[in-house]
Amino acid sequence: MKPGQRAYRLLTALGIAATAGAPFDRASAVDALPPIVQSRPIDGSGAAAGGSQGAATTAAPLTLEQRVAKIERLVESQTLLDMLQRLDALQQEVQQLRGMVEEQGHTMEGLTQRQRELYLDIDRRIRQVEVAVQSSAGAGTSPGGGATAAGAAAGAAAGTAAGAATAAGSAAAATVASDPLAEQAAYQQAFNVLKEGHYEESVKALGDFLKRYPNSEYASNAQYWIGEANYVMRRFPDAIKEFNKVIDKFPDSSKTPDAMLKLGYTYYEVEDWAHASEVLNKLVKRFPDTTAAQLAQNRLHRMKLENH
């Protein structure tokens, strides 16, 4: 039915109702009205925009800015997810690296302890060889001692009893004072305390040895190991004092280069770069062909790289 016909029917219904005095039939009137059609937007030329789109449009299309914003939100969400995944992976790698560092630290600690034990064992064996050589040399001169005893006996037979008694007393005193076996046993006992890792006790044991045998052939070794024990316990001021005693009291000892090296190391630990460099350079000049001198050169090179 065309819109004109529907309007005509509406007017007719209204007219009939008014004439007959009947009540207004709203449903009939609504059926007679034409359907409502949503108007389409008009462009600048007055023509309807939207061409082929339906009249009853439920939502307007997104603008370019809205589309770009929506894409950006999606990209940002994906980027954030990637960052979280990478962060989790990095945390796992850090945990693995921490475990590896702890394991390597434990291994290094064991190697350091083993190296110290080997060093102490080598020193002990060298001391034993030296004692064996000295004992052999002493045995070779024993006939001279016998001749001296024979001479003393002859003098006693000749009636010089007082001189013989004095000679015998001196010989007895010399025997007690220069007993190499007693010295070796006392030194080895004190050294074993250090070797077992009882550094505090070893300082006292080695100090007692030095008081008992101040002129012993092991005195420089004992003095050095007192400094070494203090160095291991990181009592650096005491270590400096003890290493200096080795250098001052035993300048010709085989332990003097080692004492100078460890003295330089101790100054390095307390960040006294000037004294460390001075001691290590003196070591290189004074004992150039020793292992201690090579180690001193390495430490001097390290200090140079560290700008000390």
MARZAVEX-946159 format. One record per residue (C-alpha): x, y, z; residue in one letter. Coordinates in Angstrom, 2 decimals, m for minus. Layout:
# MARZAVEX-946159
+---------+---------+---------+-----+
|       u |       v |       w | res |
+---------+---------+---------+-----+
|       X |       Y |       Z |   A |
...
+---------+---------+---------+-----+
***
This chain:
# MARZAVEX-946159
+---------+---------+---------+-----+
|       u |       v |       w | res |
+---------+---------+---------+-----+
|    0.00 |    0.00 |    0.00 |   M |
|    1.33 |    3.42 |   m0.92 |   K |
|    1.85 |    6.16 |    1.68 |   P |
|   m1.00 |    8.23 |    0.17 |   G |
|   m3.43 |    5.39 |    0.51 |   Q |
|   m2.42 |    4.77 |    4.13 |   R |
|   m2.97 |    8.43 |    4.97 |   A |
|   m6.32 |    8.33 |    3.32 |   Y |
|   m7.34 |    5.31 |    5.37 |   R |
|   m6.25 |    7.08 |    8.55 |   L |
|   m8.27 |   10.18 |    7.75 |   L |
|  m11.23 |    8.06 |    6.83 |   T |
|  m11.05 |    6.15 |   10.08 |   A |
|  m10.80 |    9.39 |   12.00 |   L |
|  m13.73 |   10.89 |   10.13 |   G |
|  m15.92 |    7.87 |   10.61 |   I |
|  m15.16 |    7.74 |   14.27 |   A |
|  m15.94 |   11.40 |   14.68 |   A |
|  m19.21 |   11.11 |   12.78 |   T |
|  m20.49 |    8.06 |   14.51 |   A |
|  m19.32 |    9.23 |   17.90 |   G |
|  m17.41 |    5.99 |   18.36 |   A |
|  m14.19 |    5.92 |   20.43 |   P |
|  m10.87 |    6.44 |   18.69 |   F |
|   m9.24 |    3.17 |   17.63 |   D |
|   m5.50 |    3.79 |   18.22 |   R |
|   m4.41 |    0.42 |   16.84 |   A |
|   m6.21 |    1.04 |   13.58 |   S |
|   m4.72 |    4.46 |   13.35 |   A |
|   m1.21 |    3.13 |   13.93 |   V |
|   m1.70 |    0.44 |   11.28 |   D |
|   m2.69 |    3.14 |    8.89 |   A |
|    0.51 |    5.17 |    9.48 |   L |
|    3.46 |    4.63 |    7.14 |   P |
|    6.53 |    2.88 |    8.62 |   P |
|    9.22 |    5.09 |   10.16 |   I |
|   12.43 |    5.05 |    8.17 |   V |
|   15.68 |    6.41 |    9.74 |   Q |
|   17.06 |    9.17 |    7.66 |   S |
|   20.57 |    8.83 |    6.30 |   R |
|   23.25 |   11.53 |    6.72 |   P |
|   23.44 |   14.07 |    3.97 |   I |
|   26.80 |   15.07 |    2.55 |   D |
|   27.79 |   18.54 |    1.45 |   G |
|   26.03 |   18.18 |   m1.91 |   S |
|   22.71 |   17.32 |   m0.31 |   G |
|   22.82 |   13.69 |   m1.46 |   A |
|   22.29 |   10.81 |    0.89 |   A |
|   25.61 |    9.29 |    2.08 |   A |
|   26.23 |    5.63 |    2.60 |   G |
|   25.12 |    4.39 |   m0.79 |   G |
|   24.37 |    0.72 |   m0.43 |   S |
|   24.28 |    0.53 |    3.39 |   Q |
|   20.98 |   m0.29 |    5.08 |   G |
|   18.83 |    2.38 |    6.58 |   A |
|   18.77 |    0.91 |   10.08 |   A |
|   22.47 |    1.27 |   10.99 |   T |
|   23.14 |    0.06 |   14.58 |   T |
|   26.70 |    1.43 |   15.07 |   A |
|   28.91 |    3.97 |   13.37 |   A |
|   32.18 |    2.66 |   11.81 |   P |
|   35.47 |    3.22 |   13.73 |   L |
|   37.52 |    6.19 |   12.76 |   T |
|   41.17 |    5.91 |   11.69 |   L |
|   42.39 |    7.21 |   15.03 |   E |
|   40.28 |    4.64 |   16.89 |   Q |
|   41.61 |    1.83 |   14.75 |   R |
|   45.24 |    2.93 |   15.31 |   V |
|   44.64 |    3.17 |   19.08 |   A |
|   43.13 |   m0.32 |   19.12 |   K |
|   46.14 |   m1.74 |   17.22 |   I |
|   48.53 |    0.03 |   19.57 |   E |
|   46.78 |   m1.52 |   22.58 |   R |
|   47.12 |   m4.96 |   21.04 |   L |
|   50.80 |   m4.40 |   20.24 |   V |
|   51.50 |   m3.08 |   23.73 |   E |
|   49.84 |   m6.10 |   25.29 |   S |
|   51.93 |   m8.49 |   23.19 |   Q |
|   55.13 |   m6.52 |   23.96 |   T |
|   54.39 |   m6.64 |   27.68 |   L |
|   53.85 |  m10.39 |   27.47 |   L |
|   57.16 |  m10.83 |   25.65 |   D |
|   58.93 |   m8.74 |   28.29 |   M |
|   57.47 |  m10.84 |   31.10 |   L |
|   58.59 |  m14.04 |   29.38 |   Q |
|   62.09 |  m12.66 |   28.90 |   R |
|   62.21 |  m11.54 |   32.53 |   L |
|   61.32 |  m15.05 |   33.69 |   D |
|   64.02 |  m16.51 |   31.46 |   A |
|   66.60 |  m14.04 |   32.81 |   L |
|   65.68 |  m14.89 |   36.40 |   Q |
|   66.21 |  m18.57 |   35.70 |   Q |
|   69.59 |  m17.86 |   34.09 |   E |
|   70.64 |  m15.72 |   37.08 |   V |
|   69.72 |  m18.54 |   39.46 |   Q |
|   71.75 |  m21.00 |   37.41 |   Q |
|   74.73 |  m18.63 |   37.33 |   L |
|   74.54 |  m18.16 |   41.10 |   R |
|   74.65 |  m21.88 |   41.58 |   G |
|   77.66 |  m22.16 |   39.29 |   M |
|   79.46 |  m19.33 |   41.11 |   V |
|   78.85 |  m20.94 |   44.50 |   E |
|   80.09 |  m24.28 |   43.19 |   E |
|   83.22 |  m22.72 |   41.73 |   Q |
|   83.84 |  m20.81 |   44.96 |   G |
|   83.67 |  m24.02 |   46.92 |   H |
|   86.05 |  m25.68 |   44.47 |   T |
|   88.50 |  m22.78 |   44.68 |   M |
|   88.43 |  m22.90 |   48.45 |   E |
|   89.27 |  m26.59 |   48.37 |   G |
|   92.08 |  m26.01 |   45.88 |   L |
|   93.51 |  m23.22 |   48.02 |   T |
|   93.48 |  m25.44 |   51.08 |   Q |
|   95.07 |  m28.27 |   49.13 |   R |
|   97.77 |  m25.95 |   47.77 |   Q |
|   98.58 |  m24.74 |   51.28 |   R |
|   98.85 |  m28.31 |   52.53 |   E |
|  101.13 |  m29.27 |   49.65 |   L |
|  103.30 |  m26.25 |   50.31 |   Y |
|  103.64 |  m27.15 |   53.96 |   L |
|  104.38 |  m30.77 |   53.08 |   D |
|  107.10 |  m29.76 |   50.62 |   I |
|  108.71 |  m27.54 |   53.23 |   D |
|  108.66 |  m30.39 |   55.71 |   R |
|  110.32 |  m32.76 |   53.25 |   R |
|  112.99 |  m30.22 |   52.37 |   I |
|  113.76 |  m29.83 |   56.06 |   R |
|  114.08 |  m33.58 |   56.44 |   Q |
|  116.52 |  m33.75 |   53.53 |   V |
|  118.59 |  m30.93 |   55.00 |   E |
|  118.69 |  m32.65 |   58.36 |   V |
|  119.74 |  m35.94 |   56.74 |   A |
|  122.56 |  m34.20 |   54.86 |   V |
|  123.75 |  m32.43 |   57.98 |   Q |
|  123.59 |  m35.65 |   59.97 |   S |
|  125.72 |  m37.39 |   57.35 |   S |
|  128.25 |  m34.57 |   57.45 |   A |
|  128.36 |  m34.75 |   61.25 |   G |
|  128.97 |  m38.49 |   61.14 |   A |
|  131.91 |  m37.95 |   58.80 |   G |
|  133.62 |  m35.66 |   61.32 |   T |
|  133.06 |  m37.97 |   64.25 |   S |
|  136.63 |  m39.42 |   64.08 |   P |
|  137.93 |  m35.96 |   64.81 |   G |
|  135.76 |  m35.91 |   67.85 |   G |
|  137.24 |  m39.26 |   68.84 |   G |
|  140.75 |  m37.87 |   68.45 |   A |
|  139.82 |  m34.98 |   70.64 |   T |
|  138.49 |  m37.34 |   73.26 |   A |
|  141.67 |  m39.37 |   72.99 |   A |
|  143.72 |  m36.24 |   73.45 |   G |
|  141.68 |  m35.34 |   76.49 |   A |
|  142.23 |  m38.82 |   77.89 |   A |
|  145.97 |  m38.51 |   77.28 |   A |
|  146.01 |  m35.18 |   79.06 |   G |
|  144.14 |  m36.70 |   81.97 |   A |
|  146.65 |  m39.53 |   82.05 |   A |
|  149.46 |  m36.99 |   82.09 |   A |
|  148.09 |  m35.54 |   85.28 |   G |
|  146.06 |  m32.58 |   83.92 |   T |
|  142.90 |  m33.69 |   85.70 |   A |
|  141.51 |  m30.20 |   86.07 |   A |
|  141.88 |  m29.46 |   82.36 |   G |
|  140.25 |  m32.77 |   81.46 |   A |
|  137.33 |  m32.08 |   83.73 |   A |
|  136.84 |  m28.65 |   82.18 |   T |
|  137.01 |  m30.10 |   78.67 |   A |
|  134.54 |  m32.81 |   79.55 |   A |
|  132.14 |  m30.28 |   81.02 |   G |
|  132.37 |  m28.08 |   77.93 |   S |
|  131.83 |  m31.06 |   75.66 |   A |
|  128.77 |  m32.11 |   77.63 |   A |
|  127.33 |  m28.61 |   77.47 |   A |
|  127.97 |  m28.43 |   73.70 |   A |
|  126.28 |  m31.78 |   73.22 |   T |
|  123.13 |  m30.64 |   75.02 |   V |
|  123.01 |  m27.27 |   73.23 |   A |
|  123.54 |  m28.63 |   69.69 |   S |
|  121.34 |  m31.71 |   69.66 |   D |
|  119.98 |  m31.66 |   66.08 |   P |
|  117.48 |  m34.44 |   66.72 |   L |
|  115.89 |  m32.57 |   69.61 |   A |
|  115.66 |  m29.40 |   67.55 |   E |
|  114.15 |  m31.25 |   64.61 |   Q |
|  111.60 |  m32.99 |   66.82 |   A |
|  110.58 |  m29.73 |   68.50 |   A |
|  110.28 |  m27.90 |   65.17 |   Y |
|  108.35 |  m30.73 |   63.55 |   Q |
|  105.92 |  m30.84 |   66.45 |   Q |
|  105.20 |  m27.12 |   66.19 |   A |
|  105.04 |  m27.30 |   62.39 |   F |
|  102.50 |  m30.14 |   62.52 |   N |
|  100.16 |  m27.90 |   64.48 |   V |
|  100.27 |  m25.41 |   61.61 |   L |
|   99.88 |  m28.15 |   59.02 |   K |
|   96.69 |  m29.36 |   60.71 |   E |
|   95.19 |  m25.90 |   60.29 |   G |
|   95.32 |  m24.81 |   63.94 |   H |
|   96.80 |  m21.44 |   63.12 |   Y |
|   96.26 |  m19.77 |   66.48 |   E |
|   97.87 |  m22.68 |   68.33 |   E |
|  100.70 |  m22.86 |   65.79 |   S |
|  101.69 |  m19.25 |   66.48 |   V |
|  102.20 |  m20.12 |   70.16 |   K |
|  103.94 |  m23.44 |   69.40 |   A |
|  106.39 |  m21.87 |   66.94 |   L |
|  107.01 |  m18.97 |   69.32 |   G |
|  107.85 |  m21.42 |   72.11 |   D |
|  110.25 |  m23.19 |   69.76 |   F |
|  112.06 |  m19.92 |   69.03 |   L |
|  112.37 |  m19.18 |   72.74 |   K |
|  113.83 |  m22.62 |   73.36 |   R |
|  116.09 |  m22.73 |   70.30 |   Y |
|  116.79 |  m19.10 |   69.29 |   P |
|  119.89 |  m20.09 |   67.29 |   N |
|  118.43 |  m23.18 |   65.69 |   S |
|  118.81 |  m23.83 |   61.99 |   E |
|  115.01 |  m23.98 |   61.92 |   Y |
|  114.62 |  m20.56 |   63.52 |   A |
|  114.09 |  m18.69 |   60.23 |   S |
|  111.50 |  m21.25 |   59.14 |   N |
|  109.67 |  m21.00 |   62.43 |   A |
|  109.68 |  m17.20 |   62.24 |   Q |
|  108.36 |  m17.30 |   58.68 |   Y |
|  105.53 |  m19.65 |   59.52 |   W |
|  104.45 |  m17.42 |   62.40 |   I |
|  104.02 |  m14.64 |   59.84 |   G |
|  102.24 |  m17.02 |   57.47 |   E |
|   99.79 |  m18.12 |   60.15 |   A |
|   98.93 |  m14.50 |   60.93 |   N |
|   98.51 |  m13.81 |   57.21 |   Y |
|   96.08 |  m16.70 |   56.81 |   V |
|   94.09 |  m15.44 |   59.82 |   M |
|   94.10 |  m12.00 |   58.13 |   R |
|   95.83 |  m10.41 |   61.08 |   R |
|   97.83 |   m8.27 |   58.71 |   F |
|   99.58 |   m5.91 |   61.19 |   P |
|  100.97 |   m8.94 |   63.07 |   D |
|  101.94 |  m10.60 |   59.78 |   A |
|  103.87 |   m7.49 |   58.71 |   I |
|  105.78 |   m7.49 |   61.99 |   K |
|  106.65 |  m11.20 |   61.81 |   E |
|  107.74 |  m11.15 |   58.14 |   F |
|  109.99 |   m8.17 |   58.88 |   N |
|  111.63 |  m10.22 |   61.64 |   K |
|  112.60 |  m12.86 |   59.09 |   V |
|  114.12 |  m10.23 |   56.79 |   I |
|  116.01 |   m8.45 |   59.58 |   D |
|  117.20 |  m11.42 |   61.67 |   K |
|  117.83 |  m13.95 |   58.91 |   F |
|  118.94 |  m12.03 |   55.80 |   P |
|  120.74 |  m15.04 |   54.32 |   D |
|  118.00 |  m17.58 |   54.99 |   S |
|  116.23 |  m19.39 |   52.18 |   S |
|  113.01 |  m18.11 |   53.70 |   K |
|  113.92 |  m14.46 |   53.25 |   T |
|  112.65 |  m14.21 |   49.62 |   P |
|  109.38 |  m15.84 |   50.66 |   D |
|  109.09 |  m13.49 |   53.61 |   A |
|  109.62 |  m10.47 |   51.35 |   M |
|  107.02 |  m11.77 |   48.91 |   L |
|  104.44 |  m12.31 |   51.63 |   K |
|  105.28 |   m8.95 |   53.17 |   L |
|  104.49 |   m7.33 |   49.81 |   G |
|  101.26 |   m9.32 |   49.61 |   Y |
|  100.31 |   m8.17 |   53.11 |   T |
|  100.87 |   m4.52 |   52.25 |   Y |
|   98.72 |   m5.13 |   49.16 |   Y |
|   95.91 |   m6.52 |   51.32 |   E |
|   95.88 |   m3.42 |   53.52 |   V |
|   96.03 |   m1.25 |   50.36 |   E |
|   99.41 |    0.21 |   51.24 |   D |
|  100.43 |    0.33 |   47.59 |   W |
|  103.64 |    2.30 |   48.14 |   A |
|  105.18 |   m0.16 |   50.62 |   H |
|  103.94 |   m3.14 |   48.61 |   A |
|  105.65 |   m1.86 |   45.47 |   S |
|  108.82 |   m1.02 |   47.39 |   E |
|  109.18 |   m4.45 |   49.01 |   V |
|  108.37 |   m6.38 |   45.82 |   L |
|  110.83 |   m4.36 |   43.75 |   N |
|  113.55 |   m4.99 |   46.34 |   K |
|  112.79 |   m8.69 |   46.17 |   L |
|  113.15 |   m8.74 |   42.38 |   V |
|  116.51 |   m6.94 |   42.55 |   K |
|  117.91 |   m8.90 |   45.49 |   R |
|  116.76 |  m12.40 |   44.52 |   F |
|  116.15 |  m12.21 |   40.74 |   P |
|  116.39 |  m15.94 |   40.02 |   D |
|  113.90 |  m17.16 |   42.61 |   T |
|  110.30 |  m18.22 |   42.25 |   T |
|  109.40 |  m15.54 |   44.78 |   A |
|  110.86 |  m12.90 |   42.43 |   A |
|  108.71 |  m14.17 |   39.55 |   Q |
|  105.61 |  m14.02 |   41.71 |   L |
|  106.60 |  m10.53 |   42.82 |   A |
|  106.83 |   m9.41 |   39.17 |   Q |
|  103.35 |  m10.83 |   38.55 |   N |
|  101.92 |   m8.89 |   41.47 |   R |
|  103.67 |   m5.70 |   40.36 |   L |
|  102.17 |   m6.14 |   36.89 |   H |
|   98.75 |   m6.62 |   38.44 |   R |
|   99.17 |   m3.48 |   40.52 |   M |
|  100.10 |   m1.56 |   37.39 |   K |
|   96.95 |   m2.74 |   35.62 |   L |
|   94.93 |   m1.71 |   38.66 |   E |
|   96.57 |    1.74 |   38.61 |   N |
|   98.14 |    1.29 |   42.05 |   H |
+---------+---------+---------+-----+
***
